[in-house]
Structure formats: structure tokens, C-alpha cells
């Protein structure tokens, strides 16, 4: 059997697309594995979110050739859309396909390897997900972005916002809920869901409504603050299976920096939305991404950002030192930000303290978790508000099954918890 390895870098949407390609190839009779392993064919689904991500994407080819010097390599994704020439120079690369029509790789590979089988017909958001039980699966509902943040190339690489029709999403959900206990609603700019659909619709909440009688619990991937409103939160609070975690991209807590990033809110708008979330979900996990050392971020801007982060009290933060990306508007900004490693250190200290406090505030509270895997004698599982729990249990706990736990203390990078009968 011909072996295919699919290596995925970057965002959740890339992961979903890799799954779709993998499933289609498996249906054609290829043996598919995710990640770098010895194979005949390699698909590298690349990322261009930073110059570092682009470098990593190219390095994978070197690793592949060490494993199999005769490998056939196919490259897709944002880095190949942005810089196809970088990959053309690499040995054994047979095709570079960019971002727009990745699923076409299935037919390209089929033609290169087994021409006698019937063609695969790609359908929008209507592909087959690998049928194996899992804790979490991504429901991809939207592609593209119209926001044009000055540090990001995504609107140029993936194109403008497109929402997948509700009927297609519904079909995909009915497949996913048979195999996954938790579903993450995913998109490039998820908050824009529905804006481009011709049928009258209520936007992203329409997707949440599909979960009304679902056996799976659900959460959103990343949201923009503009989606948060009384109506949105009120309706979400009526679901028993909604996971009260809101990943709200902040990027900076300084109004000057937000403006030069072309983010469409101020820190005051952001805080108002956080307070609204806490009105409906007092114990919500509020998580975020933040960029440190954006070119225009002065010392004062950074201090303002630091203070703002303390005020919000995030349960978890992903902190990224700014990385220049060729072709962005920000590439041309004069670099005035200094002492970036020191700033990252200061921000990380706040993030760790806030996370510790959030977990402390959850001690003694009962949470529903779904068992994911085991590590060093502990079962690992996440609560609905996204606390990673380490659970000791004398009885065997079933993977992908729901249990109630009580949080006992901070532990490792999460919490220590016990099963409640
Ligand atoms: S919202 Fe901004 S950072 Fe996110 S994909 Fe769109 S342009 Fe890029």
C-alpha cells in the first residue's frame, strides 16, 4: 500500500483541511498518517503567520528527505501561496498548490500514483472525517478574513470571508457528533459567520443552535469582541452543552498600538465585552492572544498594555513576540519597540499569576470533564471553562467519556482534581 504522511503547521483550519485531504486519500486506498513518519508521499500543509513559521515549513522538507530521499513531496498552504519560489527550489517537490484549492491535491496525487481509480469530487465543507472516536473535533464553518490587520497576510492568502451554508454545516455536524464528545466551531474569522450569506440569518448563533439536541458539548475557537452582545450571550447561556470559554483576540492593551495594528476596537470596548461575558458566565475562562513588541509599541504603550491585562484577568494567554512578515503593512513601520525579551518576561509573569488565581478560584467547584489521555499516572481532561485537570483514579476512566470532578489545587500547568461520584 502506498503510504502518505501529512504534516500540518499553523491554525485549526489547516488541521481540518489536512484531515479532509487525508480522508479522501484513504478512501482512494492510500495508507495515511498524520505527522512526520516514513512514507512514500508527503503533504506539507504550510503556515505563513510569522517568518519563523515560514522557515519551519521549509525545514520540514529537509527532515522528509532525511527519512526518504526518494519521497514525492506536495506542498500546500499559506507559505506556499506567499512564497512558492522558496519551495520550487527544493528537491523532490512535485507540486505546489497554495491555499485556494488544497483538496485538489487528492486528484493530483491520484493521477500521479493510481490513474485507474474513479475521480474524487470535492464538495464544500462536505468531506469525510476519519471515523475514529476522539475527544475533540473541529467543525469548520467559515474561511477568509476582511479585517486586514497590519501585521497579517491572511486576507491576501486565504481571500475574503466566506461562510459555509448552514445545510452543509449541519451535515458535517451530524457526522462529527457521532465520533467526538466535544466540538470546536472553527473559522479564520469566525465572528463574521453569516455576513456573506444571501439567506437572512442571525450569524454565528445559528451555528450554536445546531447543538440544541446534540450529544456533544461545544465551544468556539477564536472570537473577535464585536460578536459579544447581550442577545448572543443570553442565548448561549440557555445551552447545557456550551463550554463557557471565550478566546477573545486582544493583541494589545494599548489604544495606540491597537490603532496601528488596524484592530477595530479600543481597550475600553474590549473591557466592556469582557464584563458582559462575566455577567452571563461568572466563571467563564477568558483566554487571549497578545503580540509583544509591535513596531510602534513604545515603552508607555507596553506599560498600558500590561496594566490592561492585569485588569482583565485572563485565565490563559498566548504571548507572541512580534515577528516581521514580509509583504504586510507593518513590515514598513519604523521599529521603535525595544527590550522585547524583557517585555515578554513581564507579560508572562502576569499571565502565569492570573492563570494561577483563576484555578485557585475554581478550587472546590464541580466541573464536567471529558477524558482525553493519560500522562505519568494521571488522566488528563479539560473542564468546560478550559482548565486542564490532572485526575488520579483507582478505577479505569473511559477515554472520551464525561465525568464530574472537583478541583482540589493548582498542579503542573493546570489543576489537580478528583472524580465525584
Ligand atoms: S482578524 Fe486580523 S489577524 Fe485575524 S486573520 Fe483577519 S487580518 Fe489576520
Boltz pocket constraint, residues with backbone or C-beta under 6 A from the ligand:
constraints:
  - pocket:
      binder: B
      contacts: [[A, 145], [A, 146], [A, 147], [A, 148], [A, 149], [A, 152], [A, 153], [A, 154], [A, 155], [A, 188], [A, 189]]
      max_distance: 6.0
